[in-house]
Amino acid sequence: MAQFLIRRLISLGLTLLLAALVVFVVLEILPGDPARLMLGLEAREDTVQALREQMGLNRPVVERFLLWIGGLATGDLGVSYTYSVPVADLVAARLPVTLPLAVMALVLALVLALPAGIWAASRRGQAADTGLMALTQVGIAIPNFWFAMLLVFVFAVTLRWVPSGGFPGWEAGVGPALTALMLPAVALALPQAAILTRVMRSALIDTLGEDYVRTARAKGLSQRAALWGHALRNALIPVLTILGLQFAFLITGTIIIENVFYLPGIGRLIFQAITQRDLIVVKSVVVLLVALVILVTFLVEIAYAIADPRLRRRT
């Protein structure tokens, strides 16, 4: 297990370094001068050059990359061009919105999808199974932003059960804060729940067809006992894969959802930084999100190795 962990940590470190290089190169070659955009098109050239010097934009690209990656390694994310405050402070102020939102959406997706997938697999080919699969297909096909606006129209504008947008802050109380995150969490969770339901159903049906499950049934085990006692644990391995990918999607998907609901989270910060050409914020936050996705992937692989020890020898 120790060798497995060391190999995976080295691989993940190299992946993160490559991702940081790609993010830096892509953002550096984008057209537009951040200094000119900040000062306006009518600003004098010497003023723009002074600001470029102050922001370090006149340095060679390689030097800027090394300074940036060295800062990341020590926890220094740089200073925002627009807000003139450390990027780490901007991120810290917005994480209390984005992380609870992503966790709420992931938990909601799990609570809906796992029982639905097991229920559909145990009724394979029946009308209930067919109807549920049709519903999941609709859930997958609906765009997130459209579904979010539909939720706002029904539950906020028409029924007035919840606010249509904004976030009161955790200092206003847990109840109002969770109420404000409810509709965004549903908008993020339902499409993911639809995907997870189909994966759970397919994995469970495949596992129920394995020889060891048929042998258990031949020895007199009931369908329910075979499903819960033998098939379910092995069927969870592909579900863990999708869960890791879905958490990454939920974090990045907040860019759209947070803007629909006017939530002051990481997604809205990235959107504003892109429109203001605040490249240091965009680069640092994107790399942080990549690091988070890599960390989740690493945890999922550890879960694989625990669920099936044979996987430790294959990697």
Buried (B, 14 or more C-beta within 10 A) or exposed (E): EEEBBEEBEEBBEEBBEEBBEEBBEEBEEEEEEBBBBBBEEEBEEEEBEEBBEEBEBEBEEEEBBEBBBEBBEEEBBBBBBBBEEBBBEBBEBBEBBBBBBBBBBBEBBBEBBBEBBBBBBBBEEEEEBEEBBEEBEEBBEBEBBEBBBEBBEEBBEEEEEBBBBEBEEEEEEEEBBEBBBBBBBBBBBBBBBBBBBBBBBBBBBBBBEBEEBEEBBEEEBEEEEBBEEBBBEBBBBBBBBBBBBBBBBBBBBBBBBBBBBEBBBBBBBBBBBBEBBBBBBBBBBBBBBBBBBBEBBBBBBBBBBEEEEEBBEEE
